[in-house]
Amino acid sequence: MSKFDLREYKKVLEQKGRLITIGKEVSIVHEMAAVLKKINGETGVFFAKIKGYDMPAISGLTGNRQDWADYFGTSINLIREKIKEAMENPIPWQVVDKAPCQEVEIDPPANLLDFIPAPKFSEKDSGHFLTAGLVFVKEEETGNMHMSVRRMQVNDDGTLSVLIESPGLWNRYVEAEKQGKDLEMAVVLGVHPLLILASQINSYLYKGDKMAVAGAMAGEAVPVVKCKTIDVMVPAYAEIVIEGKMLAHVRKTEGPFGELAGYYGPASEQPILKITRITHRQNPWFQVIGPGTAEHKLPSALNREVVLYDTVKQVVPGVKDVHITVAGSGRFHGIISINKQFEGEGKTAILAALSSNKDMKHVVVVNDDVDIFDPADVEWAISSRVQADQDVVIISEARGCPLEPSNNIRGVSAKMGIDATYPLKYKEQFARIYIPGIDTINLDEYIKK
Ligand SMILES: Cc1cc2nc3c(=O)[nH]c(=O)nc-3n(C[C@H](O)[C@H](O)[C@H](O)COP(=O)(O)O)c2cc1C
């Protein structure tokens, strides 16, 4: 048994009452997406009956902060510490001879939809998509497996179009292409959520092995097995492995697709994966991530919080907590609490936060008596501790994120910081009202039954 067996993890979620089973038959054309959007990726979901398929599907495994805190045995504000610890103490993956993910081996079908229930999500999507495909390619320089999630359009000629927007994978593809080579690639579906979480580490900033970070998070090496037709290692307990090659010098139109920030990403020419083989567990499960749900946004937010905290800490030693909100697409909005020691630290924290990642757009800095995971408490601080003419910082035309359309030039963005900390000399004036006994009172004892 392995800690990376998704079927075991599903049992844990069931025991905690954190998994909804959808018993009603659902269609993969919009209906599955609508159910996922209603649940918003915050709870595990198991689709037991999918119209036209024998295969069930699992979803909603990465979108709940409390589930992560429970998994790591910590509180929601300290998940970033666990991620950092794992990055600093990785446990290398271990090759196994026999792997559940290779119990069954099949030739690729003429159309992948003949095999797996890839949904059509939003109204104007160009077709059916894989959204939870964990992509593995070999890093020639280290022998590690590069791991990331990419959306994939299912093409009717048996190929998949792959959208690659970060250099971690793109540079490898272009390098292979320059040499006239195809890039061997495995797309893995049905994995333990730790692998998705670790995949979201930005390989620009972290040069280590992401799969070894997932191992450290679990306290046990990820068991891996070599693919049948390509020289790529994949997690042994995956439900489905699609082996193939990303073809050099071939592009196909991909998109539009309803994306992370709630808008359609445009159609563009993208590389394609030619499938060489498929292996899977007996009675495999499909995995799906609802685009734009918490499940889509939180894994990235949690990793970005590690970087945000460290960046702010360099200049404001009294930083207490950081929060990158799911509502801000897990990247645009940062909230920071500080134990303010010197006048000016609120603005200094804003400058550091806005430069911690190009996607960061709006930052709020509060004193450490504010709960940054409670939107009402943050709003209270803004309402009562901010004078807009002194406390709001605006920077025009910095590098931003192309995923949201509010700018004139895609990828160029204004930035704003709100310093909602109070001036140190007025500490007494800003002391919060406290009612003795409120922390221990049990309201149930007072309510007439
Ligand atoms: C559900 C989900 C879907 C994603 N889709 C894409 C995608 O289509 N294209 C892309 O480039 N990144 C996508 N990402 C983000 C990358 O997986 C992420 O940026 C990863 O850290 C990239 O790794 P790298 O820095 O090693 O390249 C997605 C992430 C998640 C969680």
The ligand as an SDF file (V2000), in Angstrom:
LIG
                    3D

 31 33  0  0  0  0  0  0  0  0999 V2000
   -5.9940   22.7150  -12.9280 C   0  0  0  0  0  0  0  0  0  0  0  0
   -4.7990   23.4100  -13.4980 C   0  0  0  0  0  0  0  0  0  0  0  0
   -4.7420   23.6870  -14.8600 C   0  0  0  0  0  0  0  0  0  0  0  0
   -3.6410   24.3020  -15.4040 C   0  0  0  0  0  0  0  0  0  0  0  0
   -3.5860   24.5220  -16.7490 N   0  0  0  0  0  0  0  0  0  0  0  0
   -2.4740   25.0310  -17.3040 C   0  0  0  0  0  0  0  0  0  0  0  0
   -2.3650   25.1560  -18.7130 C   0  0  0  0  0  0  0  0  0  0  0  0
   -3.2710   24.8190  -19.4590 O   0  0  0  0  0  0  0  0  0  0  0  0
   -1.2090   25.6590  -19.2220 N   0  0  0  0  0  0  0  0  0  0  0  0
   -0.1710   26.0530  -18.4220 C   0  0  0  0  0  0  0  0  0  0  0  0
    0.8500   26.4670  -18.9340 O   0  0  0  0  0  0  0  0  0  0  0  0
   -0.2630   25.9670  -17.0740 N   0  0  0  0  0  0  0  0  0  0  0  0
   -1.3720   25.4540  -16.5020 C   0  0  0  0  0  0  0  0  0  0  0  0
   -1.4610   25.3240  -15.1470 N   0  0  0  0  0  0  0  0  0  0  0  0
   -0.3960   25.8830  -14.3150 C   0  0  0  0  0  0  0  0  0  0  0  0
    0.8820   25.0630  -14.3130 C   0  0  0  0  0  0  0  0  0  0  0  0
    0.6140   23.7100  -14.0310 O   0  0  0  0  0  0  0  0  0  0  0  0
    1.8170   25.6390  -13.2500 C   0  0  0  0  0  0  0  0  0  0  0  0
    2.1370   26.9580  -13.5830 O   0  0  0  0  0  0  0  0  0  0  0  0
    3.0810   24.8670  -13.0270 C   0  0  0  0  0  0  0  0  0  0  0  0
    3.6710   25.3310  -11.8440 O   0  0  0  0  0  0  0  0  0  0  0  0
    4.0540   25.0570  -14.1420 C   0  0  0  0  0  0  0  0  0  0  0  0
    5.2490   24.4520  -13.7780 O   0  0  0  0  0  0  0  0  0  0  0  0
    6.6430   25.0140  -14.2850 P   0  0  0  0  0  0  0  0  0  0  0  0
    6.9150   26.2940  -13.5840 O   0  0  0  0  0  0  0  0  0  0  0  0
    7.5840   23.9370  -13.8610 O   0  0  0  0  0  0  0  0  0  0  0  0
    6.5530   25.1620  -15.7480 O   0  0  0  0  0  0  0  0  0  0  0  0
   -2.5580   24.6930  -14.5680 C   0  0  0  0  0  0  0  0  0  0  0  0
   -2.6200   24.4370  -13.2080 C   0  0  0  0  0  0  0  0  0  0  0  0
   -3.7280   23.7830  -12.6620 C   0  0  0  0  0  0  0  0  0  0  0  0
   -3.7530   23.4780  -11.1880 C   0  0  0  0  0  0  0  0  0  0  0  0
  1  2  1  0
  2  3  1  0
  2 30  2  0
  3  4  2  0
  4  5  1  0
  4 28  1  0
  5  6  2  0
  6  7  1  0
  6 13  1  0
  7  8  2  0
  7  9  1  0
  9 10  1  0
 10 11  2  0
 10 12  1  0
 12 13  2  0
 13 14  1  0
 14 15  1  0
 14 28  1  0
 15 16  1  0
 16 17  1  0
 16 18  1  0
 18 19  1  0
 18 20  1  0
 20 21  1  0
 20 22  1  0
 22 23  1  0
 23 24  1  0
 24 25  2  0
 24 26  1  0
 24 27  1  0
 28 29  2  0
 29 30  1  0
 30 31  1  0
M  END
$$$$
